[in-house]
Amino acid sequence: MTRFIAAEVDIAIGKRIQQRRKELGFTAETLAEQIGVSQQQFSRYERGATKINVSHLVNIAVILDTPISW
């Protein structure tokens, strides 16, 4: 099993969110508004610069119609 450090996990999650968001044609600003954070905060989530709040992660998964495990 591969071991990740916390920062690598944050970056991997952010990349997945960005990938799916772009596949569906959402802008970062639109998705940020839908989960109730600023566009700047959402950008930090996608870059992995900030740990994502679990409730925001669940909301993003629902909005992007993606299983949380992905």
PDB file with SEQRES, HELIX, SHEET and CRYST1 records, atoms N, CA, C and O in Angstrom:
SEQRES   1 A   70  MET THR ARG PHE ILE ALA ALA GLU VAL ASP ILE ALA ILE          
SEQRES   2 A   70  GLY LYS ARG ILE GLN GLN ARG ARG LYS GLU LEU GLY PHE          
SEQRES   3 A   70  THR ALA GLU THR LEU ALA GLU GLN ILE GLY VAL SER GLN          
SEQRES   4 A   70  GLN GLN PHE SER ARG TYR GLU ARG GLY ALA THR LYS ILE          
SEQRES   5 A   70  ASN VAL SER HIS LEU VAL ASN ILE ALA VAL ILE LEU ASP          
SEQRES   6 A   70  THR PRO ILE SER TRP                                          
HELIX    1 AA1 ALA A    6  LEU A   24  1                                  19    
HELIX    2 AA2 ALA A   28  ILE A   35  1                                   8    
HELIX    3 AA3 GLN A   39  ARG A   47  1                                   9    
HELIX    4 AA4 VAL A   54  ILE A   63  1                                  10    
CRYST1    1.000    1.000    1.000  90.00  90.00  90.00 P 1           1          
ATOM      1  N   MET A   1       0.838  -1.179   0.000  1.00  0.00           N  
ATOM      2  CA  MET A   1       0.000   0.000   0.000  1.00  0.00           C  
ATOM      3  C   MET A   1       0.887   1.247   0.000  1.00  0.00           C  
ATOM      4  O   MET A   1       1.872   1.317   0.735  1.00  0.00           O  
ATOM      5  N   THR A   2       0.538   2.204  -0.810  1.00  0.00           N  
ATOM      6  CA  THR A   2       1.301   3.432  -0.899  1.00  0.00           C  
ATOM      7  C   THR A   2       0.976   4.311   0.294  1.00  0.00           C  
ATOM      8  O   THR A   2      -0.185   4.463   0.673  1.00  0.00           O  
ATOM      9  N   ARG A   3       2.008   4.883   0.879  1.00  0.00           N  
ATOM     10  CA  ARG A   3       1.804   5.800   2.002  1.00  0.00           C  
ATOM     11  C   ARG A   3       1.932   7.224   1.499  1.00  0.00           C  
ATOM     12  O   ARG A   3       2.863   7.558   0.767  1.00  0.00           O  
ATOM     13  N   PHE A   4       0.996   8.050   1.895  1.00  0.00           N  
ATOM     14  CA  PHE A   4       0.992   9.447   1.503  1.00  0.00           C  
ATOM     15  C   PHE A   4       1.223  10.313   2.729  1.00  0.00           C  
ATOM     16  O   PHE A   4       0.819   9.964   3.838  1.00  0.00           O  
ATOM     17  N   ILE A   5       1.865  11.423   2.521  1.00  0.00           N  
ATOM     18  CA  ILE A   5       1.900  12.413   3.584  1.00  0.00           C  
ATOM     19  C   ILE A   5       0.694  13.320   3.375  1.00  0.00           C  
ATOM     20  O   ILE A   5       0.141  13.385   2.277  1.00  0.00           O  
ATOM     21  N   ALA A   6       0.289  14.020   4.432  1.00  0.00           N  
ATOM     22  CA  ALA A   6      -0.941  14.809   4.379  1.00  0.00           C  
ATOM     23  C   ALA A   6      -0.962  15.786   3.205  1.00  0.00           C  
ATOM     24  O   ALA A   6      -1.983  15.902   2.527  1.00  0.00           O  
ATOM     25  N   ALA A   7       0.118  16.474   2.955  1.00  0.00           N  
ATOM     26  CA  ALA A   7       0.151  17.455   1.864  1.00  0.00           C  
ATOM     27  C   ALA A   7      -0.090  16.794   0.507  1.00  0.00           C  
ATOM     28  O   ALA A   7      -0.752  17.373  -0.354  1.00  0.00           O  
ATOM     29  N   GLU A   8       0.437  15.598   0.314  1.00  0.00           N  
ATOM     30  CA  GLU A   8       0.232  14.894  -0.958  1.00  0.00           C  
ATOM     31  C   GLU A   8      -1.234  14.521  -1.139  1.00  0.00           C  
ATOM     32  O   GLU A   8      -1.763  14.591  -2.249  1.00  0.00           O  
ATOM     33  N   VAL A   9      -1.879  14.132  -0.072  1.00  0.00           N  
ATOM     34  CA  VAL A   9      -3.300  13.792  -0.136  1.00  0.00           C  
ATOM     35  C   VAL A   9      -4.116  15.028  -0.487  1.00  0.00           C  
ATOM     36  O   VAL A   9      -5.012  14.965  -1.329  1.00  0.00           O  
ATOM     37  N   ASP A  10      -3.811  16.151   0.154  1.00  0.00           N  
ATOM     38  CA  ASP A  10      -4.526  17.400  -0.139  1.00  0.00           C  
ATOM     39  C   ASP A  10      -4.381  17.781  -1.610  1.00  0.00           C  
ATOM     40  O   ASP A  10      -5.348  18.207  -2.242  1.00  0.00           O  
ATOM     41  N   ILE A  11      -3.193  17.632  -2.145  1.00  0.00           N  
ATOM     42  CA  ILE A  11      -2.936  17.953  -3.552  1.00  0.00           C  
ATOM     43  C   ILE A  11      -3.688  16.989  -4.469  1.00  0.00           C  
ATOM     44  O   ILE A  11      -4.276  17.413  -5.464  1.00  0.00           O  
ATOM     45  N   ALA A  12      -3.672  15.708  -4.144  1.00  0.00           N  
ATOM     46  CA  ALA A  12      -4.363  14.702  -4.965  1.00  0.00           C  
ATOM     47  C   ALA A  12      -5.871  14.951  -4.982  1.00  0.00           C  
ATOM     48  O   ALA A  12      -6.504  14.847  -6.032  1.00  0.00           O  
ATOM     49  N   ILE A  13      -6.445  15.277  -3.832  1.00  0.00           N  
ATOM     50  CA  ILE A  13      -7.875  15.567  -3.762  1.00  0.00           C  
ATOM     51  C   ILE A  13      -8.198  16.800  -4.602  1.00  0.00           C  
ATOM     52  O   ILE A  13      -9.171  16.807  -5.355  1.00  0.00           O  
ATOM     53  N   GLY A  14      -7.386  17.832  -4.471  1.00  0.00           N  
ATOM     54  CA  GLY A  14      -7.599  19.057  -5.249  1.00  0.00           C  
ATOM     55  C   GLY A  14      -7.546  18.813  -6.743  1.00  0.00           C  
ATOM     56  O   GLY A  14      -8.346  19.369  -7.496  1.00  0.00           O  
ATOM     57  N   LYS A  15      -6.612  17.989  -7.173  1.00  0.00           N  
ATOM     58  CA  LYS A  15      -6.496  17.677  -8.607  1.00  0.00           C  
ATOM     59  C   LYS A  15      -7.726  16.926  -9.107  1.00  0.00           C  
ATOM     60  O   LYS A  15      -8.214  17.176 -10.209  1.00  0.00           O  
ATOM     61  N   ARG A  16      -8.221  16.001  -8.283  1.00  0.00           N  
ATOM     62  CA  ARG A  16      -9.425  15.260  -8.681  1.00  0.00           C  
ATOM     63  C   ARG A  16     -10.627  16.182  -8.790  1.00  0.00           C  
ATOM     64  O   ARG A  16     -11.415  16.079  -9.731  1.00  0.00           O  
ATOM     65  N   ILE A  17     -10.766  17.082  -7.826  1.00  0.00           N  
ATOM     66  CA  ILE A  17     -11.880  18.033  -7.866  1.00  0.00           C  
ATOM     67  C   ILE A  17     -11.787  18.882  -9.129  1.00  0.00           C  
ATOM     68  O   ILE A  17     -12.776  19.062  -9.840  1.00  0.00           O  
ATOM     69  N   GLN A  18     -10.603  19.395  -9.400  1.00  0.00           N  
ATOM     70  CA  GLN A  18     -10.414  20.241 -10.583  1.00  0.00           C  
ATOM     71  C   GLN A  18     -10.699  19.461 -11.869  1.00  0.00           C  
ATOM     72  O   GLN A  18     -11.343  19.978 -12.782  1.00  0.00           O  
ATOM     73  N   GLN A  19     -10.227  18.239 -11.937  1.00  0.00           N  
ATOM     74  CA  GLN A  19     -10.447  17.411 -13.125  1.00  0.00           C  
ATOM     75  C   GLN A  19     -11.936  17.211 -13.381  1.00  0.00           C  
ATOM     76  O   GLN A  19     -12.408  17.413 -14.500  1.00  0.00           O  
ATOM     77  N   ARG A  20     -12.667  16.818 -12.356  1.00  0.00           N  
ATOM     78  CA  ARG A  20     -14.104  16.551 -12.519  1.00  0.00           C  
ATOM     79  C   ARG A  20     -14.867  17.847 -12.801  1.00  0.00           C  
ATOM     80  O   ARG A  20     -15.779  17.868 -13.627  1.00  0.00           O  
ATOM     81  N   ARG A  21     -14.492  18.916 -12.118  1.00  0.00           N  
ATOM     82  CA  ARG A  21     -15.142  20.211 -12.340  1.00  0.00           C  
ATOM     83  C   ARG A  21     -15.016  20.622 -13.803  1.00  0.00           C  
ATOM     84  O   ARG A  21     -15.986  21.069 -14.416  1.00  0.00           O  
ATOM     85  N   LYS A  22     -13.821  20.469 -14.354  1.00  0.00           N  
ATOM     86  CA  LYS A  22     -13.596  20.848 -15.750  1.00  0.00           C  
ATOM     87  C   LYS A  22     -14.334  19.915 -16.708  1.00  0.00           C  
ATOM     88  O   LYS A  22     -14.850  20.358 -17.734  1.00  0.00           O  
ATOM     89  N   GLU A  23     -14.384  18.622 -16.374  1.00  0.00           N  
ATOM     90  CA  GLU A  23     -15.131  17.669 -17.216  1.00  0.00           C  
ATOM     91  C   GLU A  23     -16.587  18.082 -17.355  1.00  0.00           C  
ATOM     92  O   GLU A  23     -17.192  17.931 -18.416  1.00  0.00           O  
ATOM     93  N   LEU A  24     -17.142  18.607 -16.262  1.00  0.00           N  
ATOM     94  CA  LEU A  24     -18.555  18.989 -16.262  1.00  0.00           C  
ATOM     95  C   LEU A  24     -18.785  20.423 -16.711  1.00  0.00           C  
ATOM     96  O   LEU A  24     -19.931  20.853 -16.842  1.00  0.00           O  
ATOM     97  N   GLY A  25     -17.704  21.173 -16.950  1.00  0.00           N  
ATOM     98  CA  GLY A  25     -17.828  22.533 -17.448  1.00  0.00           C  
ATOM     99  C   GLY A  25     -18.156  23.575 -16.385  1.00  0.00           C  
ATOM    100  O   GLY A  25     -18.632  24.662 -16.712  1.00  0.00           O  
ATOM    101  N   PHE A  26     -17.907  23.256 -15.117  1.00  0.00           N  
ATOM    102  CA  PHE A  26     -18.125  24.225 -14.038  1.00  0.00           C  
ATOM    103  C   PHE A  26     -16.917  25.144 -13.931  1.00  0.00           C  
ATOM    104  O   PHE A  26     -15.782  24.713 -14.134  1.00  0.00           O  
ATOM    105  N   THR A  27     -17.164  26.407 -13.613  1.00  0.00           N  
ATOM    106  CA  THR A  27     -16.054  27.292 -13.282  1.00  0.00           C  
ATOM    107  C   THR A  27     -15.776  27.148 -11.787  1.00  0.00           C  
ATOM    108  O   THR A  27     -16.639  26.726 -11.018  1.00  0.00           O  
ATOM    109  N   ALA A  28     -14.567  27.501 -11.397  1.00  0.00           N  
ATOM    110  CA  ALA A  28     -14.208  27.452  -9.976  1.00  0.00           C  
ATOM    111  C   ALA A  28     -15.102  28.410  -9.191  1.00  0.00           C  
ATOM    112  O   ALA A  28     -15.510  28.108  -8.070  1.00  0.00           O  
ATOM    113  N   GLU A  29     -15.398  29.547  -9.774  1.00  0.00           N  
ATOM    114  CA  GLU A  29     -16.232  30.534  -9.095  1.00  0.00           C  
ATOM    115  C   GLU A  29     -17.639  29.989  -8.842  1.00  0.00           C  
ATOM    116  O   GLU A  29     -18.191  30.172  -7.757  1.00  0.00           O  
ATOM    117  N   THR A  30     -18.209  29.330  -9.827  1.00  0.00           N  
ATOM    118  CA  THR A  30     -19.549  28.766  -9.680  1.00  0.00           C  
ATOM    119  C   THR A  30     -19.580  27.707  -8.586  1.00  0.00           C  
ATOM    120  O   THR A  30     -20.476  27.706  -7.742  1.00  0.00           O  
ATOM    121  N   LEU A  31     -18.612  26.815  -8.602  1.00  0.00           N  
ATOM    122  CA  LEU A  31     -18.584  25.756  -7.597  1.00  0.00           C  
ATOM    123  C   LEU A  31     -18.331  26.335  -6.208  1.00  0.00           C  
ATOM    124  O   LEU A  31     -18.918  25.873  -5.230  1.00  0.00           O  
ATOM    125  N   ALA A  32     -17.478  27.323  -6.114  1.00  0.00           N  
ATOM    126  CA  ALA A  32     -17.214  27.978  -4.830  1.00  0.00           C  
ATOM    127  C   ALA A  32     -18.500  28.576  -4.262  1.00  0.00           C  
ATOM    128  O   ALA A  32     -18.790  28.426  -3.075  1.00  0.00           O  
ATOM    129  N   GLU A  33     -19.257  29.244  -5.102  1.00  0.00           N  
ATOM    130  CA  GLU A  33     -20.526  29.837  -4.667  1.00  0.00           C  
ATOM    131  C   GLU A  33     -21.486  28.766  -4.174  1.00  0.00           C  
ATOM    132  O   GLU A  33     -22.172  28.957  -3.169  1.00  0.00           O  
ATOM    133  N   GLN A  34     -21.537  27.647  -4.875  1.00  0.00           N  
ATOM    134  CA  GLN A  34     -22.475  26.584  -4.514  1.00  0.00           C  
ATOM    135  C   GLN A  34     -22.143  25.934  -3.174  1.00  0.00           C  
ATOM    136  O   GLN A  34     -23.042  25.454  -2.483  1.00  0.00           O  
ATOM    137  N   ILE A  35     -20.864  25.913  -2.798  1.00  0.00           N  
ATOM    138  CA  ILE A  35     -20.515  25.320  -1.501  1.00  0.00           C  
ATOM    139  C   ILE A  35     -20.341  26.376  -0.414  1.00  0.00           C  
ATOM    140  O   ILE A  35     -20.104  26.042   0.747  1.00  0.00           O  
ATOM    141  N   GLY A  36     -20.458  27.647  -0.787  1.00  0.00           N  
ATOM    142  CA  GLY A  36     -20.431  28.716   0.198  1.00  0.00           C  
ATOM    143  C   GLY A  36     -19.057  29.167   0.656  1.00  0.00           C  
ATOM    144  O   GLY A  36     -18.879  29.548   1.813  1.00  0.00           O  
ATOM    145  N   VAL A  37     -18.073  29.127  -0.256  1.00  0.00           N  
ATOM    146  CA  VAL A  37     -16.737  29.651   0.065  1.00  0.00           C  
ATOM    147  C   VAL A  37     -16.336  30.644  -1.013  1.00  0.00           C  
ATOM    148  O   VAL A  37     -16.934  30.687  -2.088  1.00  0.00           O  
ATOM    149  N   SER A  38     -15.326  31.436  -0.715  1.00  0.00           N  
ATOM    150  CA  SER A  38     -14.830  32.385  -1.713  1.00  0.00           C  
ATOM    151  C   SER A  38     -14.102  31.635  -2.830  1.00  0.00           C  
ATOM    152  O   SER A  38     -13.677  30.492  -2.658  1.00  0.00           O  
ATOM    153  N   GLN A  39     -13.972  32.295  -3.958  1.00  0.00           N  
ATOM    154  CA  GLN A  39     -13.244  31.687  -5.071  1.00  0.00           C  
ATOM    155  C   GLN A  39     -11.790  31.469  -4.675  1.00  0.00           C  
ATOM    156  O   GLN A  39     -11.176  30.487  -5.093  1.00  0.00           O  
ATOM    157  N   GLN A  40     -11.237  32.370  -3.879  1.00  0.00           N  
ATOM    158  CA  GLN A  40      -9.851  32.240  -3.435  1.00  0.00           C  
ATOM    159  C   GLN A  40      -9.677  31.001  -2.555  1.00  0.00           C  
ATOM    160  O   GLN A  40      -8.707  30.258  -2.702  1.00  0.00           O  
ATOM    161  N   GLN A  41     -10.630  30.784  -1.635  1.00  0.00           N  
ATOM    162  CA  GLN A  41     -10.556  29.599  -0.769  1.00  0.00           C  
ATOM    163  C   GLN A  41     -10.690  28.334  -1.607  1.00  0.00           C  
ATOM    164  O   GLN A  41      -9.967  27.363  -1.387  1.00  0.00           O  
ATOM    165  N   PHE A  42     -11.604  28.342  -2.558  1.00  0.00           N  
ATOM    166  CA  PHE A  42     -11.783  27.165  -3.416  1.00  0.00           C  
ATOM    167  C   PHE A  42     -10.517  26.888  -4.210  1.00  0.00           C  
ATOM    168  O   PHE A  42     -10.140  25.730  -4.391  1.00  0.00           O  
ATOM    169  N   SER A  43      -9.864  27.927  -4.681  1.00  0.00           N  
ATOM    170  CA  SER A  43      -8.603  27.770  -5.398  1.00  0.00           C  
ATOM    171  C   SER A  43      -7.555  27.106  -4.501  1.00  0.00           C  
ATOM    172  O   SER A  43      -6.782  26.266  -4.962  1.00  0.00           O  
ATOM    173  N   ARG A  44      -7.530  27.484  -3.222  1.00  0.00           N  
ATOM    174  CA  ARG A  44      -6.585  26.854  -2.298  1.00  0.00           C  
ATOM    175  C   ARG A  44      -6.903  25.371  -2.127  1.00  0.00           C  
ATOM    176  O   ARG A  44      -5.993  24.551  -2.004  1.00  0.00           O  
ATOM    177  N   TYR A  45      -8.188  25.026  -2.121  1.00  0.00           N  
ATOM    178  CA  TYR A  45      -8.572  23.609  -2.043  1.00  0.00           C  
ATOM    179  C   TYR A  45      -8.034  22.858  -3.259  1.00  0.00           C  
ATOM    180  O   TYR A  45      -7.434  21.792  -3.123  1.00  0.00           O  
ATOM    181  N   GLU A  46      -8.252  23.420  -4.447  1.00  0.00           N  
ATOM    182  CA  GLU A  46      -7.814  22.731  -5.672  1.00  0.00           C  
ATOM    183  C   GLU A  46      -6.301  22.603  -5.764  1.00  0.00           C  
ATOM    184  O   GLU A  46      -5.798  21.620  -6.308  1.00  0.00           O  
ATOM    185  N   ARG A  47      -5.581  23.563  -5.252  1.00  0.00           N  
ATOM    186  CA  ARG A  47      -4.118  23.496  -5.279  1.00  0.00           C  
ATOM    187  C   ARG A  47      -3.558  22.621  -4.166  1.00  0.00           C  
ATOM    188  O   ARG A  47      -2.380  22.265  -4.185  1.00  0.00           O  
ATOM    189  N   GLY A  48      -4.403  22.273  -3.195  1.00  0.00           N  
ATOM    190  CA  GLY A  48      -3.932  21.486  -2.064  1.00  0.00           C  
ATOM    191  C   GLY A  48      -3.219  22.325  -1.030  1.00  0.00           C  
ATOM    192  O   GLY A  48      -2.526  21.791  -0.164  1.00  0.00           O  
ATOM    193  N   ALA A  49      -3.381  23.636  -1.109  1.00  0.00           N  
ATOM    194  CA  ALA A  49      -2.709  24.541  -0.181  1.00  0.00           C  
ATOM    195  C   ALA A  49      -3.415  24.597   1.172  1.00  0.00           C  
ATOM    196  O   ALA A  49      -2.812  24.956   2.183  1.00  0.00           O  
ATOM    197  N   THR A  50      -4.698  24.240   1.179  1.00  0.00           N  
ATOM    198  CA  THR A  50      -5.502  24.246   2.395  1.00  0.00           C  
ATOM    199  C   THR A  50      -6.256  22.929   2.494  1.00  0.00           C  
ATOM    200  O   THR A  50      -6.759  22.415   1.496  1.00  0.00           O  
ATOM    201  N   LYS A  51      -6.330  22.390   3.697  1.00  0.00           N  
ATOM    202  CA  LYS A  51      -7.116  21.175   3.905  1.00  0.00           C  
ATOM    203  C   LYS A  51      -8.583  21.490   3.680  1.00  0.00           C  
ATOM    204  O   LYS A  51      -9.087  22.516   4.136  1.00  0.00           O  
ATOM    205  N   ILE A  52      -9.257  20.605   2.977  1.00  0.00           N  
ATOM    206  CA  ILE A  52     -10.664  20.832   2.670  1.00  0.00           C  
ATOM    207  C   ILE A  52     -11.531  20.351   3.825  1.00  0.00           C  
ATOM    208  O   ILE A  52     -11.311  19.275   4.381  1.00  0.00           O  
ATOM    209  N   ASN A  53     -12.505  21.154   4.170  1.00  0.00           N  
ATOM    210  CA  ASN A  53     -13.474  20.819   5.192  1.00  0.00           C  
ATOM    211  C   ASN A  53     -14.292  19.620   4.700  1.00  0.00           C  
ATOM    212  O   ASN A  53     -14.675  19.570   3.531  1.00  0.00           O  
ATOM    213  N   VAL A  54     -14.558  18.662   5.579  1.00  0.00           N  
ATOM    214  CA  VAL A  54     -15.262  17.445   5.177  1.00  0.00           C  
ATOM    215  C   VAL A  54     -16.650  17.770   4.628  1.00  0.00           C  
ATOM    216  O   VAL A  54     -17.068  17.180   3.632  1.00  0.00           O  
ATOM    217  N   SER A  55     -17.357  18.682   5.251  1.00  0.00           N  
ATOM    218  CA  SER A  55     -18.694  19.008   4.740  1.00  0.00           C  
ATOM    219  C   SER A  55     -18.604  19.627   3.348  1.00  0.00           C  
ATOM    220  O   SER A  55     -19.475  19.387   2.512  1.00  0.00           O  
ATOM    221  N   HIS A  56     -17.562  20.420   3.087  1.00  0.00           N  
ATOM    222  CA  HIS A  56     -17.382  20.979   1.745  1.00  0.00           C  
ATOM    223  C   HIS A  56     -17.057  19.868   0.755  1.00  0.00           C  
ATOM    224  O   HIS A  56     -17.541  19.877  -0.376  1.00  0.00           O  
ATOM    225  N   LEU A  57     -16.236  18.911   1.183  1.00  0.00           N  
ATOM    226  CA  LEU A  57     -15.887  17.801   0.302  1.00  0.00           C  
ATOM    227  C   LEU A  57     -17.132  16.999  -0.081  1.00  0.00           C  
ATOM    228  O   LEU A  57     -17.297  16.618  -1.240  1.00  0.00           O  
ATOM    229  N   VAL A  58     -17.994  16.747   0.879  1.00  0.00           N  
ATOM    230  CA  VAL A  58     -19.237  16.020   0.603  1.00  0.00           C  
ATOM    231  C   VAL A  58     -20.108  16.825  -0.356  1.00  0.00           C  
ATOM    232  O   VAL A  58     -20.655  16.267  -1.307  1.00  0.00           O  
ATOM    233  N   ASN A  59     -20.243  18.120  -0.120  1.00  0.00           N  
ATOM    234  CA  ASN A  59     -21.046  18.967  -1.007  1.00  0.00           C  
ATOM    235  C   ASN A  59     -20.482  18.986  -2.420  1.00  0.00           C  
ATOM    236  O   ASN A  59     -21.237  18.934  -3.392  1.00  0.00           O  
ATOM    237  N   ILE A  60     -19.174  19.059  -2.539  1.00  0.00           N  
ATOM    238  CA  ILE A  60     -18.536  19.056  -3.863  1.00  0.00           C  
ATOM    239  C   ILE A  60     -18.822  17.739  -4.573  1.00  0.00           C  
ATOM    240  O   ILE A  60     -19.149  17.732  -5.760  1.00  0.00           O  
ATOM    241  N   ALA A  61     -18.701  16.630  -3.858  1.00  0.00           N  
ATOM    242  CA  ALA A  61     -18.964  15.317  -4.467  1.00  0.00           C  
ATOM    243  C   ALA A  61     -20.405  15.243  -4.974  1.00  0.00           C  
ATOM    244  O   ALA A  61     -20.650  14.719  -6.060  1.00  0.00           O  
ATOM    245  N   VAL A  62     -21.353  15.761  -4.201  1.00  0.00           N  
ATOM    246  CA  VAL A  62     -22.757  15.742  -4.608  1.00  0.00           C  
ATOM    247  C   VAL A  62     -22.941  16.615  -5.855  1.00  0.00           C  
ATOM    248  O   VAL A  62     -23.551  16.186  -6.834  1.00  0.00           O  
ATOM    249  N   ILE A  63     -22.417  17.825  -5.812  1.00  0.00           N  
ATOM    250  CA  ILE A  63     -22.575  18.756  -6.941  1.00  0.00           C  
ATOM    251  C   ILE A  63     -21.941  18.187  -8.208  1.00  0.00           C  
ATOM    252  O   ILE A  63     -22.497  18.320  -9.299  1.00  0.00           O  
ATOM    253  N   LEU A  64     -20.775  17.552  -8.062  1.00  0.00           N  
ATOM    254  CA  LEU A  64     -20.066  16.991  -9.219  1.00  0.00           C  
ATOM    255  C   LEU A  64     -20.529  15.585  -9.570  1.00  0.00           C  
ATOM    256  O   LEU A  64     -19.972  14.939 -10.458  1.00  0.00           O  
ATOM    257  N   ASP A  65     -21.563  15.115  -8.858  1.00  0.00           N  
ATOM    258  CA  ASP A  65     -22.133  13.788  -9.106  1.00  0.00           C  
ATOM    259  C   ASP A  65     -21.054  12.713  -9.158  1.00  0.00           C  
ATOM    260  O   ASP A  65     -20.974  11.914 -10.091  1.00  0.00           O  
ATOM    261  N   THR A  66     -20.226  12.731  -8.108  1.00  0.00           N  
ATOM    262  CA  THR A  66     -19.074  11.845  -8.018  1.00  0.00           C  
ATOM    263  C   THR A  66     -19.056  11.177  -6.648  1.00  0.00           C  
ATOM    264  O   THR A  66     -19.296  11.845  -5.643  1.00  0.00           O  
ATOM    265  N   PRO A  67     -18.782   9.892  -6.584  1.00  0.00           N  
ATOM    266  CA  PRO A  67     -18.683   9.252  -5.265  1.00  0.00           C  
ATOM    267  C   PRO A  67     -17.543   9.876  -4.451  1.00  0.00           C  
ATOM    268  O   PRO A  67     -16.488  10.191  -5.001  1.00  0.00           O  
ATOM    269  N   ILE A  68     -17.749  10.049  -3.178  1.00  0.00           N  
ATOM    270  CA  ILE A  68     -16.745  10.650  -2.319  1.00  0.00           C  
ATOM    271  C   ILE A  68     -15.457   9.843  -2.344  1.00  0.00           C  
ATOM    272  O   ILE A  68     -14.378  10.403  -2.153  1.00  0.00           O  
ATOM    273  N   SER A  69     -15.546   8.568  -2.572  1.00  0.00           N  
ATOM    274  CA  SER A  69     -14.359   7.704  -2.581  1.00  0.00           C  
ATOM    275  C   SER A  69     -13.469   7.948  -3.800  1.00  0.00           C  
ATOM    276  O   SER A  69     -12.298   7.570  -3.787  1.00  0.00           O  
ATOM    277  N   TRP A  70     -13.999   8.569  -4.845  1.00  0.00           N  
ATOM    278  CA  TRP A  70     -13.202   8.812  -6.034  1.00  0.00           C  
ATOM    279  C   TRP A  70     -12.196   9.887  -5.773  1.00  0.00           C  
ATOM    280  O   TRP A  70     -11.423  10.238  -6.664  1.00  0.00           O  
TER     281      TRP A  70                                                      
END                                                                             
